[in-house]
Amino acid sequence: MIQPGNASRGEPVIQGSYLLVDAVRGRPVATLDGAALTVFRTPAASALATRALAVPDARTCLIIGTGPQGCAHEGAMRWAVPTLQTITVVGRNSALEEQVGRAQVICTCTSSPTPLFNGRLVAAGTHLNAMSAYRHDRCELDSELMNRSSIVVDDHVASRAEAGDIALADAWAAVIGDLHDVVCGRAARTSSDEITVFKSVGVAIEDIAVARLAAQRAGLL
């Protein structure tokens, strides 16, 4: 459950509990904090997309958002792009123009309902991860950027229902595949100048993967 008002109360915006059940026996295996689960699974999906889509020698990364997702994406990007030399984390109200133009990897981890920067500032060859516009009336990336990018989603059906960045730009024709296509090599960067965007909205299989891993490491599976 998303509770936007919690930010002003110093509490997590995402609230909830996740029950992992043994599919064979039907018994509960573990109960996980929903906010903590999201902090792991969203950066993990971004890291998977980034490892496949970012230019292989990327040196600079910009993370917009200083909340839990912004902080978690820093570690995820270091894993995904070992060549990174600089990771800059800023709030969404910072002066972004120069930093956007320099970044080869950009992660938008905010609750902004409107674009964070002018898409024309994004340099050729940049890869972006956008994860927080989960309704068709919200977007972090503008139409200019979405329509000159190759877009990967985590799931086609879920993105049609929730991906505001794509819907507001009417950029469905720019979607080249989903994460499954990326892993299988059917969706990939085609040139060093191509701008790529991973637009995630979160899907159940990502939660299951992280929950199972946590349970395995705790000796519950």
ABEGO torsion letter per residue (X at the ends): XBBAAAAAAGBBABBEBBBBBBAAAGBBABBBBAAAAAAAAAAAAAAAAAAAABBAABABBBBBEABAAAAAAAAAAAAABAABABBBBBBAABBAAAAAAABABBBBBBABABBABBAAABBBGBBBBBAABABAABBABBAAAAAABBBBBABAAAAAAABAAAAAAGAAAABAEBAAAAAAGABBBABAABBBBBBBAEBAAAAAAAAAAAAAAAGAX
